[in-house]
């Protein structure tokens, strides 16, 4: 038997408060809980976030190691489907993130996509369906 469902992604950060603020303010996730977990070399402070503010879907877990160095960012990407790509990118910039791959269409997948980085340098792919993008680019962001 295989996996029943996708459950969570964990991202290691240096500043947990800043990471929580970014994913709340720029991406719109809701903070569900915050706690210290495990002990020894893997002791960590952890913040659990979700798009719908509930635990019944995929979770983003931001962790700060208490006794280990922070690994370099960029080894993995997190992806979010958003309703308004342009507005989300504006919030990313205001929250200290930056665009690393400008918006572009992937018609074979029927999406408009951009890749941004959070303040720690972790990559986030943002997508919106092409059928939600108006003639003026509204909802999906302008192509670069």
PLY file of the C-alpha trace (Angstrom):
ply
format ascii 1.0
element vertex 144
property float x
property float y
property float z
element edge 143
property int vertex1
property int vertex2
end_header
0.00 0.00 0.00
1.28 3.49 -0.86
0.94 6.88 0.70
-2.60 7.77 1.74
-2.17 11.53 1.30
0.37 14.32 1.16
0.66 15.61 4.72
3.27 18.36 5.19
6.45 20.12 4.11
9.05 21.26 6.65
11.32 24.21 5.95
14.26 25.00 8.23
14.69 28.73 8.89
17.00 30.90 10.96
14.31 33.33 12.20
10.99 31.65 12.96
9.12 34.89 13.75
10.11 36.41 10.41
9.20 33.23 8.52
5.76 33.00 10.17
5.11 36.67 9.36
6.11 36.17 5.72
3.97 33.08 5.09
1.03 34.69 6.91
1.26 38.15 5.33
2.49 37.30 1.81
0.99 33.87 1.16
-2.05 34.07 3.43
-1.43 30.96 5.54
-2.88 30.72 9.02
-0.80 29.82 12.07
-2.27 26.71 13.73
0.26 26.06 16.48
3.74 26.81 17.71
5.81 24.62 20.04
9.23 23.16 20.90
9.67 19.57 19.73
12.10 16.69 20.21
15.40 16.88 22.02
19.09 16.41 21.50
20.59 17.32 18.12
17.17 17.70 16.50
15.53 19.92 19.13
13.48 22.49 17.27
11.00 25.28 17.63
8.19 24.64 15.16
5.31 26.63 13.69
2.52 24.76 11.89
0.60 26.67 9.19
-2.19 25.85 6.74
-4.03 27.55 3.89
-7.50 26.93 5.29
-6.59 27.31 8.93
-7.33 23.63 9.57
-5.24 20.48 9.95
-7.27 18.42 7.46
-5.14 19.43 4.47
-1.45 19.82 3.62
0.54 21.70 6.24
3.61 23.91 6.09
5.83 23.41 9.11
8.49 26.03 9.70
11.25 24.90 12.03
14.22 26.51 13.72
16.83 24.10 15.01
17.91 24.87 18.56
21.24 23.00 18.42
22.03 22.55 14.70
23.15 24.95 11.97
20.62 26.11 9.40
21.09 24.30 6.06
21.36 26.42 2.90
18.04 27.28 1.20
17.05 26.24 -2.29
17.26 22.45 -2.03
13.47 22.13 -2.30
10.58 24.27 -3.50
7.17 24.78 -1.97
4.21 25.49 -4.24
0.95 27.35 -3.65
-2.05 27.77 -5.95
-3.30 31.36 -5.59
-6.33 33.26 -6.86
-4.47 36.46 -7.80
-0.83 36.03 -8.77
-0.14 39.76 -9.14
-1.52 40.60 -5.69
0.36 37.69 -4.12
3.64 38.84 -5.68
3.00 42.36 -4.34
2.49 40.92 -0.84
5.65 38.78 -1.21
7.70 41.90 -1.97
6.14 43.88 0.89
6.88 41.01 3.30
10.59 40.91 2.37
10.56 38.31 -0.40
11.58 38.71 -4.04
10.71 37.38 -7.50
13.36 34.98 -8.84
11.50 33.73 -11.96
9.09 36.27 -13.50
5.51 35.34 -14.32
5.04 33.23 -17.43
2.39 30.97 -18.89
2.65 27.20 -19.09
-0.23 26.45 -21.48
0.49 22.72 -21.40
-0.55 22.81 -17.72
-3.12 25.65 -18.13
-1.38 27.79 -15.49
0.44 31.08 -15.09
3.43 30.68 -12.79
6.09 32.71 -10.97
8.81 31.67 -8.55
9.54 33.84 -5.54
11.92 33.53 -2.60
10.99 34.09 1.03
13.25 36.31 3.20
15.40 33.25 4.01
15.92 32.40 0.30
13.55 29.40 0.16
11.89 29.04 -3.25
8.11 29.17 -3.62
6.30 28.44 -6.88
3.04 30.38 -7.22
0.45 29.29 -9.78
-2.96 30.43 -10.96
-5.20 28.83 -13.60
-5.02 30.50 -17.02
-8.81 30.56 -17.20
-8.80 32.98 -14.22
-6.46 35.43 -15.98
-8.33 38.29 -17.64
-7.39 39.94 -20.93
-5.58 42.66 -18.96
-3.63 40.07 -16.96
-5.93 40.64 -13.99
-5.85 37.88 -11.45
-2.78 36.31 -12.89
-0.18 39.02 -12.97
1.53 40.56 -15.95
3.89 38.55 -18.07
7.50 39.67 -17.98
0 1
1 2
2 3
3 4
4 5
5 6
6 7
7 8
8 9
9 10
10 11
11 12
12 13
13 14
14 15
15 16
16 17
17 18
18 19
19 20
20 21
21 22
22 23
23 24
24 25
25 26
26 27
27 28
28 29
29 30
30 31
31 32
32 33
33 34
34 35
35 36
36 37
37 38
38 39
39 40
40 41
41 42
42 43
43 44
44 45
45 46
46 47
47 48
48 49
49 50
50 51
51 52
52 53
53 54
54 55
55 56
56 57
57 58
58 59
59 60
60 61
61 62
62 63
63 64
64 65
65 66
66 67
67 68
68 69
69 70
70 71
71 72
72 73
73 74
74 75
75 76
76 77
77 78
78 79
79 80
80 81
81 82
82 83
83 84
84 85
85 86
86 87
87 88
88 89
89 90
90 91
91 92
92 93
93 94
94 95
95 96
96 97
97 98
98 99
99 100
100 101
101 102
102 103
103 104
104 105
105 106
106 107
107 108
108 109
109 110
110 111
111 112
112 113
113 114
114 115
115 116
116 117
117 118
118 119
119 120
120 121
121 122
122 123
123 124
124 125
125 126
126 127
127 128
128 129
129 130
130 131
131 132
132 133
133 134
134 135
135 136
136 137
137 138
138 139
139 140
140 141
141 142
142 143
